[in-house]
Amino acid sequence: MPVLWPGEPKLVNASERLVWERLRADLGPDDLLIANERVTNHSKDVEIDIAVVMPGAGVVVVEVKGSGVRHDGTSWRQQLYGKDVSIDPVGQARTAMYALRDYLEGDNRWGSRGRVRWGHAVVFPYLSVADDFALPDCPRWAVVGRNDLPELVQRLRSIGVEQETHNRRVATDDVATIVEILRGRSRPQRDLIGDAAEREDVADRLTREQTVILDAIRLLPRVEVRGGAGSGKTWLAVEQARRLSRDGQRVALLCYSRGLAAFLERRVGAFSHRRDVPAYVGTFHGLGAAWGAEAGSDDDTDYWERRLPEQMVTLASDQEVGHRFDAIVVDEAQDFADQWWPALFAALKDADSGGLYAFSDEGQRVFSRYGGVPDVLLPVVLDHNLRNTVQIAESFNTLATMRMRLLGGDGPAVRLVECLTADALACADDEADALLDAGWRPQDVALLATGSRHPEQAARQAAGSEAYWESFWDDEQVFYGHVLSFKGLERRAVVLALNERTVGERSRERLYVGLSRARDQLVVCGDPAFVEEVGGSAVLRRLRGH
């Protein structure tokens, strides 16, 4: 069989298929068979029916015509769709030959090879051509009729040898060069970043369309919006705070984690109108500090969990009414303990009717503190996953508290790199490097741990919380984080290191959060037995691609 370009051409009619199949059967392994190649130059588009490149001979371009062809003494005619039309098969073959020759010789990969022998022919696989046929521009040897098909290759090879004898014959290595030229150069390849950007634009549009929910609750002062990972809760929380602020209300936009708070501050900082910006954006505990609460150390759990929230109730009551809030919006509300909510009610200008909007996902309750959204909030459910690819969303869908409809689009397969728990961080380092080698940018990639922190995260945090979270926005660095502090945040590509030494009370929630932080590509490094014990066999099957 000869070299085929392309391997399976889209032949438009039976006559071309017949000629192509005969040539495929009879040409040698060093020959090249080209079919349906279109060449465009400044003057026209030229479609080449068939071309053969034969080492030891030349290149012959073939025009193929089907049944209903005749020559009336003046011109070629053919019955097409019930009409008798004039055709010029010889001119078409000649034009196609020059177009292909100019294209190949004009490519710098042809280089100094010089011109090879070129010829053209016409094949009528369903027309009997007399032995004494002759036309001034088409001698008998340049025409192959029905009865000549058994000798098709010999006839074309003879044309390749005997035409343009002043030029050299085709060499074997010319075939590879011609194929390389026909492949094109600097061809657009599938672009990870471009694909991700398109999915992100679609997800942003779908998320914006969910503002219909905010329209529906605009007259309700107490609402809990429940949704699984990827449902766009954080976007809606920010939008609700913006709408309330624009209406002239004094609004607080709160969360628990410092990382999410830094993200929210950036989001509202990009608002084009100052009146859209809430009066306070930050952490719950930061609000207490803004009121003048006594400071506490990071390792004093009782201070953060109990003493400071209790002090905040008193501090809120001491604030002048104008410094309290008309409405409070809480993102990742499942992180809030029961004893924190009294401070929020106290921070409202009207504790009975002031606005309180909580956005939550019980499946992401990764902290051991007990808490629940107050019963006075009317629940509204988001059941669409918009932010993750279908492949990623399928990996954690069974871990969510509700079944989500997956609308995030198609993306790369999720991968599980099996390793010992003790080796998960080292394995994740290798996989993060592989993502960069594959075309992802540092700003697209996050490496997250479920157990002990990555040494790079610890080193960055040593410079302080503010400096650490600034690295989240650094375009030149992969971000290193932990699932506990990454809720509400996302990256296009995430490497998740399952490095928890033992299965804990919140291991399932940590796994759920970790799997859901990637928008486009997810790589998981860990022990399959741990995955199955924590997430179940369905999660393990998904991570293994089943």
N, C-alpha and C positions, 0 to 999 in steps of 0.2 A: 504494500500500500504506500502511496506517496505521502509526503507531508501535506496536510490539509490546512487551508486558510479560508474561512474559519473551519473548525472541526465539524460543525453541523450547520451548513449554510441554509438560509431561508429561501429556497428556490421557488420562484413565483409560478412556474407552470411545468407541465409534464415534459415538454421538450428539453428544457434546461435540466430537469431531474434525470432524464434518460442519458443525456450527454455526460453529465457529471458522474453518474454511477459507472458508466463505461470507462471513463478516464480514471476514476478511482480504482477500478478493478485492474486496469492494464498498465498504468504508469508504474515506474520503478520506485524503490524506497528513497532514492536520492532526489527524485523529482518533486516539484511543488505544484499543487493544484489550488488555484485561487478561484473563488466563486462569489458573484454578487458584491463585488467591491465597488464602492462609490468614491470617485475622485472629484474634488471640487477645485477649480482654478478661477481666475478672475473673470473669465468669460462665460463659464457654464458649469453645470453639474454633469458628470459623465458616469454612467453606470456600466461596469464591465461585467458581462455575463459570465465568461470563463477566461482564465489565463493559465497557461502552463509554463513553468520554468524548468528547462531540461538541461542538466549539466552535460557538456559535450556537444550541445546544440545551441539553442537560443531561447528567447521568450516569445511565445506566440499568444496573441490575444484573439479570442474567438467570440463572434456574434452568433447567437443561436436563434433561429426562427422556427415557429411551429408549422402546423398544416395551413392549407389555404394560400400558399405562396406561389406566385408565378411571375414571369417576366414577359411584358407585352411587346417587347421590341424597343421600347423607349425607356421604361422604368420598371422597377420591381413593384408588385402590387400584392396585397394580402387582404383576405376577408376577415374583418374584425368586428364582432358584435353586429353582424348583418350588413356591414358597410364595406365597400371596396375602397381601400385607402392606399396611398402611395407610401412606400417605405424605402429605406436606403441602408440595407444591411452591410454593404461593403463600406460605405462612409462611416457607419457607426463603429464598425470594427477598427477602421483606421484611426478615427478620432479617439477611441478608447485606448488604442495602443500608444498614441502620442501622449495622452494625458497620464497614463501610468508611467511611461518612460520618464516624462518630465518630473513627476513627483518623486520617483526613486532617485534619479540623478541629482535632484535639487536638495536632497537631504545630505547633511554633512557626514553621516555615517557611511554613505556610498564612497565618499572620499575620492581618492585618486585611482579608483578601480577602472576608470575608462568605460567606454560604451561597449555593451555586448550586442549580440545580434538580435534584432527584433523583427517580427513578422506578424501578419494578421490573416485570419481565415474566417469563412462563414460556414456554419453547419446547419443543414436542413435535415433533421433526423427523420421526418415524415415525407420527404420529397425525393422522388427519383430524378437524378441528374444524369443526362446523357453523357456518354464518353467524349463526344465531340463538342460539348458545351464550351463557349468562349464569349467573353465580353472584354472590351478594351481595359476596364479597370478591375476585372475579375477573371483571371485565367482559370482553366479547369483545375489546376493543382491547388488553387486557393479555396476550392469549394468541396465540401464533404456532404454527399447526399445519403439517402437511406441505405443504398446498397454498398456505400463505402464505409459504414460504421465499423465493420470488423477490422478495418485498417486505420481507424481514427488516429491512434497514437503514432503509427509509422508515418502517416501523412503530415501530422503536425511536427514531428521530429524532423522530417525532411525539409519543411518550411523553415524551421529554426536553424538548420544547418546551411541551407542554400541562400537565405536572404542576408543581405548586408555582409557579404563575405569579407569586406575590408575591416569589419569589427571582430573582436575576439569572441570565442565561444564562451558560454556560461560555465563557470567553475563551480565545483561542489560547495565551496564556502560562500558563494554568492547567494545561495538559497537561504542560509541562516541570516545573512544581512538583510535580504528582502523581507523576510518575516519580521525581523526586528523593526525595520522601517514601517511596515504596515501596522505594527502594534502602536505606533505613534511615539511621542516622547513628552516628557513632563505631563503625563496624563493625570487628571484629577483622580485622587484615590479617596476612598471612604475616609471621612474626617471625623475622628472621635469628638473633637471640640465642636465642629459644626453640627453633628448629629445631636449632641447634648444641648447645644443652643436652641435647636429647633424644638426639641422636647420641652425645654424650659419655657420657650415662648408659648407653646400649647398649654403647658401646665399653668402658666401665669394667666392666660386667657380664661381657662376653666375656673381657676381660683377666683378671678374677678367676677365671674358670672355668679359665684355663690353669694355675692352681696345681696342677692334677693332675700337671703335669710335675714340680713340686717334690716332690710326694708320691712320684713314681716314682723320683726320684734321692736320696731322703732317706738311703739307706744307702751312697751312692757319694761318696767324698771328693774326687774330682777330675773335674770336669765342665765342658765348654764348651757353652753354649747359643747356637746360631747362629740368627739370624733377620734377615729383611730389615727395612727401615724400616717402622714402624707395627705391628710384631708384638708390642709390649708388653714388650720386653726390659728396659727400665729399671724398669718396675713390678715385674717378676719379680726383678730383682736386689735391689731394696729389700726385697721380701717375703722373699727367701731370707736376707738379712742379719737381718731381724727374727726369722724363725723360729729361726735358729741362735743369736741372742742370747737369745731366750726359753728356749732349751734350756740356758742357762747357759754358753754358750761365749763366749770373748772374740773379738770379730769386728771386722775392718776392712772398710769399704765404700769402695772407691777408684775413681777415674777420672782421666783426664788433664786435662780442661779445667776452668778455674776456674768457668765458667758452670754446667756440669753439677754441679760440686761444690757450688755455692751452692744449686742445686735440690735435690740429695740431702740437704743439711743441713736445708733447710726441711721436706722430706718426713719425715725421721726426727724432727725437732723437734715434729711434730704427733702423734707416737705417744702414745696415752693411758697406756701403762704404761712406766715407766722401764726395766724389765728388757728391753724390746724394743729399746732403743736400742743400736746398736753402740758399741764402745769408741772407734773412730776412724771419722770420716766426712770425706772430703776428697780432695784430689789426691794422686797418688803422690809428687810432689816435696814436698808439704806434710808428708807423713809423715816424710821425711828432715829437714825443718826442725824437726819436733817432737822428733826424736831428738838435735837439737843440731848438725846439719850446718852447715858454713860457708856463708855467704850468697854469692850470685852475682848478676850483673847480668842484666837481661832479654834483652839482646842478645848474651850469651855463650852461643852455641849449644852449644859443646863442654861447657860446665859442665852444662847441663840434659840433654844427650843421653848424655854419657859419664862425666864426673868425679863428678857428684853420685850417679848410680846406683851407681857403683863404691864411693863412700864409704859409701853406705847399706848395702852388704853388710857392711862392717866394723862400722858402727854397730848394725845389727840383731843381729849376733853378740854385741856387747857388752851388749845389753839383758838384764836379768834375765829368767829364763824366764817369770815372772808377768806381765811387760810385753810379751811377745810374744803372738801370736794363735793361737787354736785353728783359726780359719778366716779366709780372705780372700776377699771378693767383689769382682770387678772389672767395672765397667760400661764399655761402649765399649772392649773389650779390644783391638780392632784398632789402637788408637792407641799401644799399648805396643811399644817397641823390644825386640829380643831381649835386649839387655844390661840391661834393667830387671827381667826375671823372676828372676834370681838374688837380687836384694834381697828379693823377696816370699817366696821359699822360705826365705831366711835369717830372715825376720820371723816364720815359723811356729814354734810351740813344738816341733813335730815335723816336720822338713823332709821326711821320707819319707811320712808318713801324714796330715799336717794337711790340713784342708779348703781347696781352692782351686777357686773357681767363677768362670768367665769368661763374660761375655755379649758377643757380638761380631757384627759385620756387615762382612764383607770388602769389600762394595761401598762402605762409607763410610770406606775407608782414604784420607783426604785429605792425609795428611802423607807426605813423601818418605822418612822413616826406614824402614828395613827391620825387620820384626818379624812374629812369628807366635805364636799361642798354643802353649804347650809341648805336645809330642806325648803326654805322660802324661795329658792331659785327654780324657775320653770325650765325643765330640760328640753333642749332641741338637739336633734341628732344629725350628724354628718356621716353619711355612709358611703362616700366616694373616696377612693385613693387617687389623688391627682399628681402627687409630687414624685413618686417612685415609678421606675419602669415596671411593667407587668412582671418581669422575671424577678425583680427584687421584692415587689409586693407579695408575690406568691410565696416567697421564702418565709415570711413572717405572718402571713394572713391567719394561720391557725393559732397564733399567739395573741392576736388582738381580742378585745372583749366583745367585738361585733364583727360580723362578716362584712367586708368592704367590697364594693364594686370597683374593679381595677381599670382605671382610665388613663394610666400614665404613659401608655405607648410602649413600643417594643425597643429593647436594648440588648446589650451584651449579656451572655449567660452568666449567672452567678457561679462562683467557683469556691469549692471547699478544698483547701490545701491541708491534708491530714498530717498532723505532727503531735508530739507529746506536749502536754500543757506547759512544761518547763521550757520548751523551745518555741512557744507561740510568738513571743516578741521578736526573736531573731528571725523566725520565718516571715513575720509581718514586715520586717525591714527589707528582706529580699523582695517580697511581693510589691512593696511600695516603689522600690527601684525599678521593678519590671513594668509597673504602670507608667512611670516616667519614660522608660525606654519605648513603650508602646505608643506614646504621643500625648499622654496627659501632661498638663503643666503642674508645677508645684502647687499653685493656688487652687487646683482642682482636687487635690488629694488630701485626705486626712487618715491618720493611723490612730485607731481608737483601741483602748484596752478595757477589758471587763474586770481585771484583777488589779494587781499592783501597777503603778504608773510606769510608763516608758521613761528610761533615763533622760531622754531629751525633753520630755514634758517637765520632769522634776527640775532640770537645769534652767529651763525658761521660767518656771514659776518662782525660782529662787530670786529672780529680779523683781518680783512683786506681781500682784494680780493684774494691775493695769497693763504692765508691760507684756505679761503673758498673753492677755487677750488681744493686744495689738497685733501679736503674731498671727492671729486668725485672719487678719486682713492683708498679711504680707504676701505679695504676689511671687516672691522668690523662695518661699519656704513651704514644705509640706507641714501641715498642722498636726501636732501630737496632742491627743486629749484622752479623756476618759468618758465612758458612756454616762456616768452620773452627772457630769457637767455639760453634756452635749445635747441634752434634750431641747427640742425646739430649733436646733441648728441642723445644717445639712452640708454635704459636699457632693460634688459630682461623682467622685470616686472615693470609696472608703475601703481600707484594709482593717478588718476587725480581728484583733488578737484575743482569743478566748483563753486568758491566762489566769482565771480563778482557780486556785488550788483545790478548793472543795466546793461542792454544791451548797449554796446558801439559801436563806429565806427568800431573797429577791433575785436569785440567779435567772429565773425565767424572765422577769421584767427587764433585767440588764441585757439579756440576749435579744429580746424584742426591740429595745431601744437601739442596740448596736446594729442589728440587721436593717433597721429602717432609716438610718442616717444617710445612706447613699442614694442619690437621685438616679444615677446612670449605670455605675459599675460597682459591684460588691465582690470582695474577696475575703473569705473567712479562713483564718488559720487556727487550727485547734484539733482536739481529740474528738473523733466521731462519737465515741461512747459518751462523752460529756454532752455533746449536742443532743443525742437521743435521750439521755436521762433528763435534761433540763427542758428541751423543747418538744420532745416526742419524735416518733419515727417519721411523721409527715414532714417536719422541718428538715430532718436529715436527708430524706429522699429529695427534697427540693434543692438542697445545697449540693447534692451529688448529681443534680441534673436529671432526675427521674420524675 
